[in-house]
Amino acid sequence: MKKTLLILAILFVPGVAFGQRAPTLGSLLKSGLNILNLLIPFIIGIGLVIFLYGVVRYVLAGGSEDKAAARQIMLYGIIALFVMVSVWGLVNLIRDGLGISNNPNIVAPTAPNSDFPTSDGGESGIRFR
């Protein structure tokens, strides 16, 4: 209980100190997604490092038992890289197929301009000045 109160105090005290609003669920989700988007390349890099570690162990291995363990590490690294990149690609494919964009600048629709009245009896309703 005390740890929960401490965590909540750490999360909300900066907002009170700077006079900011409390975070909403949408802003918390957006922050979480931003952190996740930063972590994806890092996690893929860890998978690559694990694969390369297996390659180095395989090259430096002396016996067949050491080589088998190194092959196992390389196999796990390749499988991890394949799964991560495949899921990342599928998510992007689905996002593009549904027309969801990463562009945060959404332009709101506007009403048509009323500079050209049509009730003056003109043919097209457009007045030239």
QUISULNOR-V437154 format. One record per run of one state. SS is the DSSP state (a for helix, b for strand, c for the rest). FROM is the first residue (numbers start at 1). LEN is the number of residues. If there is no record, write none. Layout:
BEGIN
ss = (SS SS)
from = (FROM FROM)
len = (LEN LEN)
END
This chain:
BEGIN
ss = (c a c a c a c)
from = (1 2 18 25 61 64 99)
len = (1 16 7 36 3 35 31)
END
